[in-house]
Amino acid sequence: SEAAGCSVIKGGQLKYRCPNCDQLYTRFNYGFALKVSVADFSGCRKLTLFNQHAEKFIGKSPDEMIKMRKDVSGWDHELYLNKNLFKTFLFKVRSKLNHVIEGGKFDHTVESFTEVHIKPVCLGLIMEITNLEKD
């Protein structure tokens, strides 16, 4: 059986175990848990992008990334992952207090995101201001 939606660890020869449900599986699909740092005028936050959001952000599936790593000798994954450095994105984030850690700690998970192209946004704002000045 396949471990759909479970996080698995090696549980024996050709077996994978989900520590949450304690079931053994013979197959699994790779997934993403991509940690990113985002910043704006108020500061910096570390966010986690899981599976579909990470795939959209990177532009490749986990299987494609693993295949690229195996196919290209000396492939530097950081060069590929850095393509989104210093771009502007709008993130919708869920923050949850983690009580397991002493004193509590917030975990920030991305719910959705879109790339923001600054030039059209600025031109739109300038047009709105110009129209307001005419009235």
C-alpha positions in Angstrom: 0.0 0.0 0.0 1.0 3.6 -0.5 1.5 6.2 2.3 -0.8 9.0 1.0 -0.5 12.0 3.2 1.7 10.4 5.8 5.2 11.4 6.8 7.1 8.1 6.8 10.4 6.9 8.1 12.4 3.8 7.2 10.7 0.9 9.1 12.6 -2.2 7.9 13.6 -3.7 4.6 11.4 -2.2 1.8 9.0 -0.9 4.5 8.1 2.6 5.6 6.4 3.4 8.8 4.2 6.4 9.6 5.0 7.5 13.2 1.5 9.2 13.5 -0.7 6.2 12.6 1.9 3.5 13.2 1.1 1.7 9.9 3.7 0.1 7.6 3.7 0.9 3.8 5.6 -0.5 0.9 5.6 2.7 -1.2 5.6 6.4 -0.6 5.7 9.7 -2.6 8.3 12.3 -1.8 6.9 15.6 -0.5 8.2 19.1 0.2 8.6 21.0 3.5 10.4 24.1 2.1 11.7 26.6 4.7 12.0 30.2 3.5 12.7 33.5 5.1 10.6 36.5 4.0 11.1 40.1 4.9 9.3 43.4 4.7 9.5 46.8 6.3 8.4 45.2 9.7 11.0 42.5 9.9 11.8 38.9 8.9 9.8 35.7 9.3 10.6 32.1 8.6 7.8 30.3 6.8 7.2 26.7 5.7 5.8 25.9 2.3 4.4 22.4 2.1 3.9 20.2 -1.0 1.6 22.0 -3.5 2.8 25.5 -2.5 6.5 24.5 -2.5 6.1 22.8 -5.9 4.5 26.0 -7.3 7.3 28.1 -5.7 10.1 25.9 -7.0 8.5 25.0 -10.3 9.3 21.3 -10.0 7.7 18.3 -8.3 9.7 16.5 -5.6 10.2 13.6 -8.0 11.6 15.9 -10.7 14.0 17.5 -8.2 15.3 14.1 -7.2 15.6 13.0 -10.8 17.6 16.2 -11.6 19.8 15.6 -8.6 20.5 12.0 -9.8 20.9 12.8 -13.5 23.2 15.8 -13.2 26.6 15.1 -11.7 27.7 17.9 -9.4 24.3 19.6 -9.8 24.0 22.6 -7.4 20.4 22.6 -6.2 20.9 25.9 -4.5 21.5 27.7 -7.8 18.1 26.4 -9.0 16.3 27.2 -5.8 17.7 30.7 -5.6 15.7 31.8 -8.7 13.1 33.4 -6.4 15.6 35.4 -4.3 14.6 39.1 -4.1 11.3 38.7 -5.9 8.2 40.2 -4.4 5.4 37.8 -3.3 2.2 38.3 -1.4 1.8 35.5 1.2 -1.3 34.4 3.1 0.1 32.8 6.3 -1.4 30.7 9.1 0.4 31.1 12.4 -0.1 28.6 15.2 1.3 28.6 18.7 3.3 25.5 19.3 2.9 24.6 23.1 5.3 21.7 22.9 8.2 24.1 23.1 8.8 25.7 26.5 7.5 29.2 26.4 5.7 28.6 23.2 6.8 29.3 19.6 4.8 30.3 16.6 4.9 28.1 13.5 4.1 30.0 10.3 2.7 28.0 7.4 2.0 29.4 3.9 -1.7 29.0 2.9 -1.3 30.6 -0.5 1.0 33.0 -2.3 1.2 35.0 -5.5 4.1 36.8 -7.2 3.6 40.5 -7.3 4.9 42.4 -10.3 5.7 45.8 -8.9 5.8 47.9 -12.0 2.1 47.3 -13.1 0.9 47.8 -9.5 2.8 51.1 -9.3 1.5 52.3 -12.7 -2.0 51.4 -11.6 -1.6 53.4 -8.4 -0.3 56.4 -10.4 -3.3 56.3 -12.7 -5.7 56.2 -9.7 -4.0 59.2 -8.1 -4.0 61.1 -11.4 -7.7 60.4 -11.8 -8.4 61.5 -8.3 -6.5 64.8 -8.9 -8.7 65.4 -12.0 -11.9 65.1 -10.0 
